[in-house]
């Protein structure tokens, strides 16, 4: 992973944020007080959580794994 300034840093998110990967290539985050956001393409957009199903998403193993998905979407 390079030093792309467009990539989010862990410090950009409040404590309690959950990082999720949907269908292998969509980086989602649940941010306390804000709700779900989609980071595909490098810019956060509101995400409709009704699209999440039991078998189409999972927690990222780490922030590093999640941000690599963001980077791949750029």
HTML snippet that shows the backbone in 3Dmol.js (N, CA, C, O; Angstrom):
<script src="https://3Dmol.org/build/3Dmol-min.js"></script>
<div id="view" style="width:600px;height:400px;position:relative"></div>
<script>
const pdb = `
ATOM      1  N   UNK A   1       0.844  -1.171   0.000  1.00  0.00           N
ATOM      2  CA  UNK A   1       0.000   0.000   0.000  1.00  0.00           C
ATOM      3  C   UNK A   1       0.888   1.232   0.000  1.00  0.00           C
ATOM      4  O   UNK A   1       1.817   1.340   0.800  1.00  0.00           O
ATOM      5  N   UNK A   2       0.597   2.160  -0.902  1.00  0.00           N
ATOM      6  CA  UNK A   2       1.400   3.363  -1.003  1.00  0.00           C
ATOM      7  C   UNK A   2       0.971   4.425  -0.007  1.00  0.00           C
ATOM      8  O   UNK A   2       0.156   4.179   0.882  1.00  0.00           O
ATOM      9  N   UNK A   3       1.539   5.609  -0.177  1.00  0.00           N
ATOM     10  CA  UNK A   3       1.197   6.728   0.701  1.00  0.00           C
ATOM     11  C   UNK A   3       0.172   7.625   0.020  1.00  0.00           C
ATOM     12  O   UNK A   3       0.366   8.838  -0.052  1.00  0.00           O
ATOM     13  N   UNK A   4      -0.899   7.054  -0.471  1.00  0.00           N
ATOM     14  CA  UNK A   4      -1.942   7.796  -1.159  1.00  0.00           C
ATOM     15  C   UNK A   4      -2.668   8.686  -0.152  1.00  0.00           C
ATOM     16  O   UNK A   4      -3.275   8.175   0.789  1.00  0.00           O
ATOM     17  N   UNK A   5      -2.617  10.022  -0.336  1.00  0.00           N
ATOM     18  CA  UNK A   5      -3.264  10.910   0.629  1.00  0.00           C
ATOM     19  C   UNK A   5      -4.788  10.770   0.641  1.00  0.00           C
ATOM     20  O   UNK A   5      -5.434  11.216   1.589  1.00  0.00           O
ATOM     21  N   UNK A   6      -5.373  10.160  -0.393  1.00  0.00           N
ATOM     22  CA  UNK A   6      -6.827   9.987  -0.443  1.00  0.00           C
ATOM     23  C   UNK A   6      -7.292   8.856   0.467  1.00  0.00           C
ATOM     24  O   UNK A   6      -8.477   8.762   0.787  1.00  0.00           O
ATOM     25  N   UNK A   7      -6.375   8.008   0.879  1.00  0.00           N
ATOM     26  CA  UNK A   7      -6.755   6.874   1.712  1.00  0.00           C
ATOM     27  C   UNK A   7      -7.022   7.317   3.147  1.00  0.00           C
ATOM     28  O   UNK A   7      -6.271   8.116   3.706  1.00  0.00           O
ATOM     29  N   UNK A   8      -8.081   6.800   3.732  1.00  0.00           N
ATOM     30  CA  UNK A   8      -8.359   7.144   5.129  1.00  0.00           C
ATOM     31  C   UNK A   8      -7.328   6.526   6.066  1.00  0.00           C
ATOM     32  O   UNK A   8      -6.713   5.506   5.756  1.00  0.00           O
ATOM     33  N   UNK A   9      -7.157   7.163   7.208  1.00  0.00           N
ATOM     34  CA  UNK A   9      -6.273   6.648   8.257  1.00  0.00           C
ATOM     35  C   UNK A   9      -7.151   6.204   9.426  1.00  0.00           C
ATOM     36  O   UNK A   9      -8.257   6.712   9.609  1.00  0.00           O
ATOM     37  N   UNK A  10      -6.660   5.273  10.199  1.00  0.00           N
ATOM     38  CA  UNK A  10      -7.420   4.791  11.354  1.00  0.00           C
ATOM     39  C   UNK A  10      -7.794   5.950  12.276  1.00  0.00           C
ATOM     40  O   UNK A  10      -8.862   5.942  12.888  1.00  0.00           O
ATOM     41  N   UNK A  11      -6.918   6.941  12.372  1.00  0.00           N
ATOM     42  CA  UNK A  11      -7.177   8.085  13.253  1.00  0.00           C
ATOM     43  C   UNK A  11      -8.310   8.983  12.743  1.00  0.00           C
ATOM     44  O   UNK A  11      -8.774   9.862  13.469  1.00  0.00           O
ATOM     45  N   UNK A  12      -8.755   8.770  11.508  1.00  0.00           N
ATOM     46  CA  UNK A  12      -9.879   9.538  10.955  1.00  0.00           C
ATOM     47  C   UNK A  12     -11.224   9.086  11.515  1.00  0.00           C
ATOM     48  O   UNK A  12     -12.234   9.762  11.321  1.00  0.00           O
ATOM     49  N   UNK A  13     -11.243   7.949  12.208  1.00  0.00           N
ATOM     50  CA  UNK A  13     -12.491   7.344  12.666  1.00  0.00           C
ATOM     51  C   UNK A  13     -12.575   7.355  14.189  1.00  0.00           C
ATOM     52  O   UNK A  13     -11.570   7.161  14.873  1.00  0.00           O
ATOM     53  N   UNK A  14     -13.777   7.582  14.716  1.00  0.00           N
ATOM     54  CA  UNK A  14     -13.931   7.559  16.174  1.00  0.00           C
ATOM     55  C   UNK A  14     -13.831   6.138  16.730  1.00  0.00           C
ATOM     56  O   UNK A  14     -14.023   5.160  16.008  1.00  0.00           O
ATOM     57  N   UNK A  15     -13.532   6.045  18.002  1.00  0.00           N
ATOM     58  CA  UNK A  15     -13.522   4.761  18.693  1.00  0.00           C
ATOM     59  C   UNK A  15     -14.882   4.105  18.527  1.00  0.00           C
ATOM     60  O   UNK A  15     -15.916   4.766  18.622  1.00  0.00           O
ATOM     61  N   UNK A  16     -14.876   2.814  18.280  1.00  0.00           N
ATOM     62  CA  UNK A  16     -16.125   2.082  18.116  1.00  0.00           C
ATOM     63  C   UNK A  16     -16.542   1.881  16.673  1.00  0.00           C
ATOM     64  O   UNK A  16     -17.534   1.202  16.408  1.00  0.00           O
ATOM     65  N   UNK A  17     -15.796   2.462  15.725  1.00  0.00           N
ATOM     66  CA  UNK A  17     -16.111   2.253  14.310  1.00  0.00           C
ATOM     67  C   UNK A  17     -15.870   0.794  13.957  1.00  0.00           C
ATOM     68  O   UNK A  17     -14.877   0.202  14.379  1.00  0.00           O
ATOM     69  N   UNK A  18     -16.781   0.219  13.184  1.00  0.00           N
ATOM     70  CA  UNK A  18     -16.665  -1.163  12.717  1.00  0.00           C
ATOM     71  C   UNK A  18     -16.372  -1.141  11.226  1.00  0.00           C
ATOM     72  O   UNK A  18     -17.078  -0.487  10.457  1.00  0.00           O
ATOM     73  N   UNK A  19     -15.330  -1.855  10.820  1.00  0.00           N
ATOM     74  CA  UNK A  19     -14.934  -1.917   9.417  1.00  0.00           C
ATOM     75  C   UNK A  19     -15.380  -3.250   8.837  1.00  0.00           C
ATOM     76  O   UNK A  19     -15.070  -4.310   9.381  1.00  0.00           O
ATOM     77  N   UNK A  20     -16.110  -3.187   7.729  1.00  0.00           N
ATOM     78  CA  UNK A  20     -16.763  -4.360   7.146  1.00  0.00           C
ATOM     79  C   UNK A  20     -16.438  -4.429   5.663  1.00  0.00           C
ATOM     80  O   UNK A  20     -16.296  -3.403   4.998  1.00  0.00           O
ATOM     81  N   UNK A  21     -16.320  -5.649   5.154  1.00  0.00           N
ATOM     82  CA  UNK A  21     -16.125  -5.878   3.722  1.00  0.00           C
ATOM     83  C   UNK A  21     -17.374  -6.574   3.200  1.00  0.00           C
ATOM     84  O   UNK A  21     -17.802  -7.595   3.738  1.00  0.00           O
ATOM     85  N   UNK A  22     -17.950  -6.008   2.145  1.00  0.00           N
ATOM     86  CA  UNK A  22     -19.144  -6.598   1.531  1.00  0.00           C
ATOM     87  C   UNK A  22     -18.758  -7.177   0.178  1.00  0.00           C
ATOM     88  O   UNK A  22     -18.134  -6.506  -0.643  1.00  0.00           O
ATOM     89  N   UNK A  23     -19.133  -8.416  -0.041  1.00  0.00           N
ATOM     90  CA  UNK A  23     -18.944  -9.087  -1.334  1.00  0.00           C
ATOM     91  C   UNK A  23     -17.518  -8.941  -1.866  1.00  0.00           C
ATOM     92  O   UNK A  23     -17.327  -8.746  -3.066  1.00  0.00           O
ATOM     93  N   UNK A  24     -16.533  -9.031  -1.003  1.00  0.00           N
ATOM     94  CA  UNK A  24     -15.107  -9.079  -1.323  1.00  0.00           C
ATOM     95  C   UNK A  24     -14.483  -7.760  -1.765  1.00  0.00           C
ATOM     96  O   UNK A  24     -13.261  -7.627  -1.707  1.00  0.00           O
ATOM     97  N   UNK A  25     -15.279  -6.768  -2.209  1.00  0.00           N
ATOM     98  CA  UNK A  25     -14.644  -5.573  -2.759  1.00  0.00           C
ATOM     99  C   UNK A  25     -15.292  -4.246  -2.369  1.00  0.00           C
ATOM    100  O   UNK A  25     -14.927  -3.204  -2.912  1.00  0.00           O
ATOM    101  N   UNK A  26     -16.235  -4.266  -1.452  1.00  0.00           N
ATOM    102  CA  UNK A  26     -16.885  -3.019  -1.037  1.00  0.00           C
ATOM    103  C   UNK A  26     -16.533  -2.736   0.429  1.00  0.00           C
ATOM    104  O   UNK A  26     -16.960  -3.468   1.322  1.00  0.00           O
ATOM    105  N   UNK A  27     -15.749  -1.666   0.676  1.00  0.00           N
ATOM    106  CA  UNK A  27     -15.377  -1.320   2.047  1.00  0.00           C
ATOM    107  C   UNK A  27     -16.461  -0.470   2.712  1.00  0.00           C
ATOM    108  O   UNK A  27     -16.731   0.654   2.289  1.00  0.00           O
ATOM    109  N   UNK A  28     -17.065  -1.015   3.738  1.00  0.00           N
ATOM    110  CA  UNK A  28     -18.093  -0.309   4.495  1.00  0.00           C
ATOM    111  C   UNK A  28     -17.581  -0.027   5.899  1.00  0.00           C
ATOM    112  O   UNK A  28     -16.710  -0.731   6.410  1.00  0.00           O
ATOM    113  N   UNK A  29     -18.127   0.999   6.509  1.00  0.00           N
ATOM    114  CA  UNK A  29     -17.802   1.290   7.905  1.00  0.00           C
ATOM    115  C   UNK A  29     -19.078   1.712   8.618  1.00  0.00           C
ATOM    116  O   UNK A  29     -19.892   2.461   8.078  1.00  0.00           O
ATOM    117  N   UNK A  30     -19.237   1.213   9.850  1.00  0.00           N
ATOM    118  CA  UNK A  30     -20.310   1.697  10.711  1.00  0.00           C
ATOM    119  C   UNK A  30     -19.660   2.645  11.694  1.00  0.00           C
ATOM    120  O   UNK A  30     -18.826   2.245  12.505  1.00  0.00           O
ATOM    121  N   UNK A  31     -20.056   3.922  11.612  1.00  0.00           N
ATOM    122  CA  UNK A  31     -19.460   4.962  12.437  1.00  0.00           C
ATOM    123  C   UNK A  31     -20.472   5.377  13.504  1.00  0.00           C
ATOM    124  O   UNK A  31     -21.584   5.789  13.176  1.00  0.00           O
ATOM    125  N   UNK A  32     -20.091   5.269  14.785  1.00  0.00           N
ATOM    126  CA  UNK A  32     -21.016   5.657  15.853  1.00  0.00           C
ATOM    127  C   UNK A  32     -21.521   7.090  15.657  1.00  0.00           C
ATOM    128  O   UNK A  32     -20.739   8.003  15.389  1.00  0.00           O
ATOM    129  N   UNK A  33     -22.810   7.271  15.793  1.00  0.00           N
ATOM    130  CA  UNK A  33     -23.407   8.590  15.650  1.00  0.00           C
ATOM    131  C   UNK A  33     -23.667   9.015  14.220  1.00  0.00           C
ATOM    132  O   UNK A  33     -24.322  10.028  13.980  1.00  0.00           O
ATOM    133  N   UNK A  34     -23.159   8.251  13.274  1.00  0.00           N
ATOM    134  CA  UNK A  34     -23.329   8.594  11.856  1.00  0.00           C
ATOM    135  C   UNK A  34     -24.030   7.476  11.093  1.00  0.00           C
ATOM    136  O   UNK A  34     -24.858   7.743  10.223  1.00  0.00           O
ATOM    137  N   UNK A  35     -23.708   6.239  11.410  1.00  0.00           N
ATOM    138  CA  UNK A  35     -24.294   5.099  10.713  1.00  0.00           C
ATOM    139  C   UNK A  35     -23.352   4.508   9.680  1.00  0.00           C
ATOM    140  O   UNK A  35     -22.134   4.667   9.767  1.00  0.00           O
ATOM    141  N   UNK A  36     -23.927   3.826   8.705  1.00  0.00           N
ATOM    142  CA  UNK A  36     -23.151   3.113   7.693  1.00  0.00           C
ATOM    143  C   UNK A  36     -22.700   4.035   6.572  1.00  0.00           C
ATOM    144  O   UNK A  36     -23.463   4.876   6.097  1.00  0.00           O
ATOM    145  N   UNK A  37     -21.432   3.865   6.149  1.00  0.00           N
ATOM    146  CA  UNK A  37     -20.894   4.589   4.996  1.00  0.00           C
ATOM    147  C   UNK A  37     -20.159   3.612   4.093  1.00  0.00           C
ATOM    148  O   UNK A  37     -19.581   2.626   4.550  1.00  0.00           O
ATOM    149  N   UNK A  38     -20.195   3.910   2.803  1.00  0.00           N
ATOM    150  CA  UNK A  38     -19.526   3.119   1.776  1.00  0.00           C
ATOM    151  C   UNK A  38     -18.310   3.916   1.317  1.00  0.00           C
ATOM    152  O   UNK A  38     -18.447   5.065   0.896  1.00  0.00           O
ATOM    153  N   UNK A  39     -17.126   3.320   1.392  1.00  0.00           N
ATOM    154  CA  UNK A  39     -15.889   3.994   1.006  1.00  0.00           C
ATOM    155  C   UNK A  39     -15.390   3.570  -0.368  1.00  0.00           C
ATOM    156  O   UNK A  39     -14.269   3.921  -0.737  1.00  0.00           O
ATOM    157  N   UNK A  40     -16.185   2.822  -1.142  1.00  0.00           N
ATOM    158  CA  UNK A  40     -15.759   2.407  -2.481  1.00  0.00           C
ATOM    159  C   UNK A  40     -15.483   3.658  -3.311  1.00  0.00           C
ATOM    160  O   UNK A  40     -16.324   4.553  -3.391  1.00  0.00           O
ATOM    161  N   UNK A  41     -14.300   3.718  -3.928  1.00  0.00           N
ATOM    162  CA  UNK A  41     -13.910   4.883  -4.705  1.00  0.00           C
ATOM    163  C   UNK A  41     -13.158   5.928  -3.906  1.00  0.00           C
ATOM    164  O   UNK A  41     -12.711   6.929  -4.466  1.00  0.00           O
ATOM    165  N   UNK A  42     -13.010   5.711  -2.593  1.00  0.00           N
ATOM    166  CA  UNK A  42     -12.194   6.589  -1.771  1.00  0.00           C
ATOM    167  C   UNK A  42     -12.909   7.746  -1.100  1.00  0.00           C
ATOM    168  O   UNK A  42     -12.283   8.513  -0.368  1.00  0.00           O
ATOM    169  N   UNK A  43     -14.212   7.890  -1.335  1.00  0.00           N
ATOM    170  CA  UNK A  43     -14.968   8.966  -0.689  1.00  0.00           C
ATOM    171  C   UNK A  43     -16.165   8.360   0.034  1.00  0.00           C
ATOM    172  O   UNK A  43     -16.895   7.558  -0.549  1.00  0.00           O
ATOM    173  N   UNK A  44     -16.377   8.728   1.287  1.00  0.00           N
ATOM    174  CA  UNK A  44     -17.491   8.134   2.034  1.00  0.00           C
ATOM    175  C   UNK A  44     -18.845   8.647   1.547  1.00  0.00           C
ATOM    176  O   UNK A  44     -19.034   9.839   1.307  1.00  0.00           O
ATOM    177  N   UNK A  45     -19.775   7.710   1.412  1.00  0.00           N
ATOM    178  CA  UNK A  45     -21.153   8.032   1.053  1.00  0.00           C
ATOM    179  C   UNK A  45     -22.072   7.249   1.973  1.00  0.00           C
ATOM    180  O   UNK A  45     -21.726   6.140   2.381  1.00  0.00           O
ATOM    181  N   UNK A  46     -23.230   7.790   2.312  1.00  0.00           N
ATOM    182  CA  UNK A  46     -24.173   7.026   3.142  1.00  0.00           C
ATOM    183  C   UNK A  46     -24.498   5.692   2.480  1.00  0.00           C
ATOM    184  O   UNK A  46     -24.565   5.597   1.255  1.00  0.00           O
ATOM    185  N   UNK A  47     -24.699   4.662   3.302  1.00  0.00           N
ATOM    186  CA  UNK A  47     -24.984   3.317   2.785  1.00  0.00           C
ATOM    187  C   UNK A  47     -26.262   2.786   3.420  1.00  0.00           C
ATOM    188  O   UNK A  47     -26.456   2.893   4.631  1.00  0.00           O
ATOM    189  N   UNK A  48     -27.120   2.219   2.603  1.00  0.00           N
ATOM    190  CA  UNK A  48     -28.383   1.632   3.060  1.00  0.00           C
ATOM    191  C   UNK A  48     -28.098   0.248   3.638  1.00  0.00           C
ATOM    192  O   UNK A  48     -27.852  -0.701   2.894  1.00  0.00           O
ATOM    193  N   UNK A  49     -28.133   0.136   4.947  1.00  0.00           N
ATOM    194  CA  UNK A  49     -27.779  -1.126   5.604  1.00  0.00           C
ATOM    195  C   UNK A  49     -28.785  -2.240   5.337  1.00  0.00           C
ATOM    196  O   UNK A  49     -28.507  -3.396   5.656  1.00  0.00           O
ATOM    197  N   UNK A  50     -29.938  -1.929   4.766  1.00  0.00           N
ATOM    198  CA  UNK A  50     -30.892  -3.000   4.431  1.00  0.00           C
ATOM    199  C   UNK A  50     -30.347  -3.894   3.321  1.00  0.00           C
ATOM    200  O   UNK A  50     -30.874  -4.982   3.086  1.00  0.00           O
ATOM    201  N   UNK A  51     -29.293  -3.440   2.636  1.00  0.00           N
ATOM    202  CA  UNK A  51     -28.658  -4.251   1.594  1.00  0.00           C
ATOM    203  C   UNK A  51     -27.697  -5.289   2.171  1.00  0.00           C
ATOM    204  O   UNK A  51     -27.221  -6.162   1.445  1.00  0.00           O
ATOM    205  N   UNK A  52     -27.409  -5.201   3.474  1.00  0.00           N
ATOM    206  CA  UNK A  52     -26.527  -6.175   4.115  1.00  0.00           C
ATOM    207  C   UNK A  52     -27.321  -7.427   4.470  1.00  0.00           C
ATOM    208  O   UNK A  52     -28.393  -7.351   5.071  1.00  0.00           O
ATOM    209  N   UNK A  53     -26.783  -8.566   4.091  1.00  0.00           N
ATOM    210  CA  UNK A  53     -27.388  -9.863   4.404  1.00  0.00           C
ATOM    211  C   UNK A  53     -26.384 -10.659   5.232  1.00  0.00           C
ATOM    212  O   UNK A  53     -25.202 -10.320   5.273  1.00  0.00           O
ATOM    213  N   UNK A  54     -26.845 -11.697   5.878  1.00  0.00           N
ATOM    214  CA  UNK A  54     -25.984 -12.504   6.747  1.00  0.00           C
ATOM    215  C   UNK A  54     -24.763 -13.030   5.999  1.00  0.00           C
ATOM    216  O   UNK A  54     -23.676 -13.111   6.572  1.00  0.00           O
ATOM    217  N   UNK A  55     -24.928 -13.385   4.734  1.00  0.00           N
ATOM    218  CA  UNK A  55     -23.846 -14.055   4.010  1.00  0.00           C
ATOM    219  C   UNK A  55     -23.128 -13.184   2.980  1.00  0.00           C
ATOM    220  O   UNK A  55     -22.348 -13.717   2.190  1.00  0.00           O
ATOM    221  N   UNK A  56     -23.353 -11.868   2.951  1.00  0.00           N
ATOM    222  CA  UNK A  56     -22.677 -11.060   1.938  1.00  0.00           C
ATOM    223  C   UNK A  56     -21.699 -10.041   2.518  1.00  0.00           C
ATOM    224  O   UNK A  56     -21.215  -9.170   1.795  1.00  0.00           O
ATOM    225  N   UNK A  57     -21.405 -10.141   3.807  1.00  0.00           N
ATOM    226  CA  UNK A  57     -20.456  -9.212   4.415  1.00  0.00           C
ATOM    227  C   UNK A  57     -19.845  -9.841   5.658  1.00  0.00           C
ATOM    228  O   UNK A  57     -20.387 -10.792   6.221  1.00  0.00           O
ATOM    229  N   UNK A  58     -18.713  -9.297   6.074  1.00  0.00           N
ATOM    230  CA  UNK A  58     -18.020  -9.809   7.256  1.00  0.00           C
ATOM    231  C   UNK A  58     -17.104  -8.709   7.792  1.00  0.00           C
ATOM    232  O   UNK A  58     -16.698  -7.818   7.045  1.00  0.00           O
ATOM    233  N   UNK A  59     -16.781  -8.770   9.075  1.00  0.00           N
ATOM    234  CA  UNK A  59     -15.855  -7.784   9.641  1.00  0.00           C
ATOM    235  C   UNK A  59     -14.469  -7.936   9.011  1.00  0.00           C
ATOM    236  O   UNK A  59     -13.997  -9.051   8.791  1.00  0.00           O
ATOM    237  N   UNK A  60     -13.835  -6.820   8.727  1.00  0.00           N
ATOM    238  CA  UNK A  60     -12.456  -6.860   8.243  1.00  0.00           C
ATOM    239  C   UNK A  60     -11.577  -7.427   9.353  1.00  0.00           C
ATOM    240  O   UNK A  60     -11.818  -7.172  10.533  1.00  0.00           O
ATOM    241  N   UNK A  61     -10.564  -8.192   8.976  1.00  0.00           N
ATOM    242  CA  UNK A  61      -9.635  -8.744   9.968  1.00  0.00           C
ATOM    243  C   UNK A  61      -8.841  -7.643  10.662  1.00  0.00           C
ATOM    244  O   UNK A  61      -8.431  -7.787  11.814  1.00  0.00           O
ATOM    245  N   UNK A  62      -8.630  -6.540   9.945  1.00  0.00           N
ATOM    246  CA  UNK A  62      -7.860  -5.423  10.495  1.00  0.00           C
ATOM    247  C   UNK A  62      -8.193  -4.160   9.697  1.00  0.00           C
ATOM    248  O   UNK A  62      -8.781  -4.231   8.618  1.00  0.00           O
ATOM    249  N   UNK A  63      -7.807  -3.007  10.244  1.00  0.00           N
ATOM    250  CA  UNK A  63      -7.978  -1.767   9.487  1.00  0.00           C
ATOM    251  C   UNK A  63      -7.137  -1.825   8.220  1.00  0.00           C
ATOM    252  O   UNK A  63      -7.566  -1.350   7.168  1.00  0.00           O
ATOM    253  N   UNK A  64      -5.948  -2.399   8.310  1.00  0.00           N
ATOM    254  CA  UNK A  64      -5.068  -2.497   7.141  1.00  0.00           C
ATOM    255  C   UNK A  64      -5.751  -3.268   6.011  1.00  0.00           C
ATOM    256  O   UNK A  64      -5.700  -2.845   4.857  1.00  0.00           O
ATOM    257  N   UNK A  65      -6.389  -4.392   6.334  1.00  0.00           N
ATOM    258  CA  UNK A  65      -7.103  -5.155   5.304  1.00  0.00           C
ATOM    259  C   UNK A  65      -8.197  -4.288   4.680  1.00  0.00           C
ATOM    260  O   UNK A  65      -8.348  -4.256   3.458  1.00  0.00           O
ATOM    261  N   UNK A  66      -8.957  -3.588   5.520  1.00  0.00           N
ATOM    262  CA  UNK A  66     -10.059  -2.759   5.039  1.00  0.00           C
ATOM    263  C   UNK A  66      -9.556  -1.643   4.127  1.00  0.00           C
ATOM    264  O   UNK A  66     -10.134  -1.414   3.064  1.00  0.00           O
ATOM    265  N   UNK A  67      -8.494  -0.946   4.521  1.00  0.00           N
ATOM    266  CA  UNK A  67      -8.001   0.178   3.720  1.00  0.00           C
ATOM    267  C   UNK A  67      -7.394  -0.318   2.401  1.00  0.00           C
ATOM    268  O   UNK A  67      -7.375   0.427   1.422  1.00  0.00           O
ATOM    269  N   UNK A  68      -6.902  -1.550   2.358  1.00  0.00           N
ATOM    270  CA  UNK A  68      -6.431  -2.114   1.089  1.00  0.00           C
ATOM    271  C   UNK A  68      -7.597  -2.300   0.118  1.00  0.00           C
ATOM    272  O   UNK A  68      -7.418  -2.160  -1.092  1.00  0.00           O
ATOM    273  N   UNK A  69      -8.782  -2.612   0.633  1.00  0.00           N
ATOM    274  CA  UNK A  69      -9.978  -2.717  -0.207  1.00  0.00           C
ATOM    275  C   UNK A  69     -10.349  -1.327  -0.736  1.00  0.00           C
ATOM    276  O   UNK A  69     -10.724  -1.186  -1.900  1.00  0.00           O
ATOM    277  N   UNK A  70     -10.246  -0.308   0.111  1.00  0.00           N
ATOM    278  CA  UNK A  70     -10.488   1.071  -0.343  1.00  0.00           C
ATOM    279  C   UNK A  70      -9.509   1.409  -1.461  1.00  0.00           C
ATOM    280  O   UNK A  70      -9.910   1.916  -2.508  1.00  0.00           O
ATOM    281  N   UNK A  71      -8.231   1.132  -1.242  1.00  0.00           N
ATOM    282  CA  UNK A  71      -7.203   1.457  -2.234  1.00  0.00           C
ATOM    283  C   UNK A  71      -7.466   0.752  -3.560  1.00  0.00           C
ATOM    284  O   UNK A  71      -7.300   1.353  -4.621  1.00  0.00           O
ATOM    285  N   UNK A  72      -7.871  -0.506  -3.512  1.00  0.00           N
ATOM    286  CA  UNK A  72      -8.145  -1.262  -4.739  1.00  0.00           C
ATOM    287  C   UNK A  72      -9.335  -0.687  -5.505  1.00  0.00           C
ATOM    288  O   UNK A  72      -9.469  -0.922  -6.706  1.00  0.00           O
ATOM    289  N   UNK A  73     -10.198   0.063  -4.823  1.00  0.00           N
ATOM    290  CA  UNK A  73     -11.383   0.626  -5.479  1.00  0.00           C
ATOM    291  C   UNK A  73     -11.108   1.973  -6.152  1.00  0.00           C
ATOM    292  O   UNK A  73     -11.976   2.516  -6.834  1.00  0.00           O
ATOM    293  N   UNK A  74      -9.916   2.502  -5.963  1.00  0.00           N
ATOM    294  CA  UNK A  74      -9.588   3.811  -6.551  1.00  0.00           C
ATOM    295  C   UNK A  74      -9.272   3.705  -8.026  1.00  0.00           C
ATOM    296  O   UNK A  74      -8.977   4.713  -8.668  1.00  0.00           O
TER     297      UNK A  74
END
`;
const viewer = $3Dmol.createViewer("view");
viewer.addModel(pdb, "pdb");
viewer.setStyle({}, {cartoon: {color: "spectrum"}});
viewer.zoomTo();
viewer.render();
</script>
